[in-house]
Amino acid sequence: MGITRWCRILDDGQARLGCLEGDTIRLYEGNLFDAPTPTDRLVDANMASWLPPVVPRQFLGLWNNFHERQQLEKTLSLIHI
């Protein structure tokens, strides 16, 4: 049994789940983590508009990687210690 290569592509303006099968992508219905169902729709992998594998629900930022904030708080980065 080989490795399953899941992907997300843009298909007819919609983000769709797919599985890379050689040079083609078989589209799936459903959620990647909830037993997706294969469809009969195949897309040429070379012509696909690839999307990031997942959509993050949130972004986290740390204050110590923001130079202006570091200057305001008069703290030192690890480089200066």
C-alpha positions as CSV (number, residue, x, y, z in Angstrom):
1,M,0.0,0.0,0.0
2,G,1.4,3.4,-1.0
3,I,1.3,6.8,0.6
4,T,-1.9,8.8,0.2
5,R,-1.1,12.3,-1.0
6,W,-4.0,14.6,-0.1
7,C,-4.2,18.0,-1.5
8,R,-6.5,21.0,-1.8
9,I,-7.1,22.7,-5.2
10,L,-9.4,25.4,-6.6
11,D,-12.0,23.8,-8.8
12,D,-14.7,26.0,-10.4
13,G,-14.1,28.7,-7.9
14,Q,-14.4,26.3,-4.9
15,A,-11.7,24.9,-2.7
16,R,-11.9,21.1,-3.1
17,L,-10.2,18.2,-1.4
18,G,-8.3,15.8,-3.7
19,C,-6.0,12.9,-3.7
20,L,-3.0,12.9,-6.0
21,E,-2.9,9.8,-8.3
22,G,0.1,10.0,-10.6
23,D,-0.5,13.1,-12.8
24,T,-4.1,13.5,-11.9
25,I,-6.1,14.5,-8.8
26,R,-9.2,12.6,-7.9
27,L,-11.6,15.0,-6.1
28,Y,-13.3,14.0,-2.9
29,E,-16.5,15.1,-1.1
30,G,-16.5,15.8,2.6
31,N,-13.9,16.6,5.1
32,L,-10.3,15.2,5.2
33,F,-10.7,14.1,8.8
34,D,-14.2,12.6,8.5
35,A,-14.1,9.8,5.9
36,P,-14.1,11.7,2.6
37,T,-15.8,10.0,-0.4
38,P,-14.1,9.8,-3.8
39,T,-15.9,11.2,-6.8
40,D,-15.6,10.4,-10.5
41,R,-14.1,13.9,-11.2
42,L,-10.4,13.9,-12.2
43,V,-8.3,17.0,-12.6
44,D,-4.9,17.2,-14.4
45,A,-2.4,18.0,-11.6
46,N,-0.2,20.2,-13.9
47,M,-3.2,22.4,-14.6
48,A,-4.6,22.6,-11.1
49,S,-4.6,25.7,-9.0
50,W,-3.0,24.4,-5.8
51,L,-4.1,25.7,-2.4
52,P,-2.4,25.3,1.0
53,P,-3.2,21.9,2.5
54,V,-5.3,23.4,5.3
55,V,-7.0,26.7,6.3
56,P,-5.8,27.9,9.7
57,R,-8.5,28.8,12.2
58,Q,-6.2,31.4,13.8
59,F,-2.8,33.0,13.6
60,L,-0.7,33.5,16.6
61,G,1.9,36.2,16.8
62,L,4.6,36.6,19.5
63,W,5.7,40.0,20.7
64,N,9.4,39.2,20.6
65,N,9.5,38.9,16.8
66,F,8.2,42.4,16.3
67,H,11.0,44.9,16.3
68,E,9.0,48.0,17.1
69,R,7.3,46.4,20.1
70,Q,10.6,45.3,21.4
71,Q,11.9,48.9,21.2
72,L,8.8,50.2,22.9
73,E,9.2,47.8,25.8
74,K,13.0,48.3,25.9
75,T,13.7,44.6,25.9
76,L,16.6,42.7,24.4
77,S,16.4,40.0,21.8
78,L,18.3,36.8,22.2
79,I,20.9,38.1,19.8
80,H,21.9,40.9,22.2
81,I,22.1,38.7,25.3
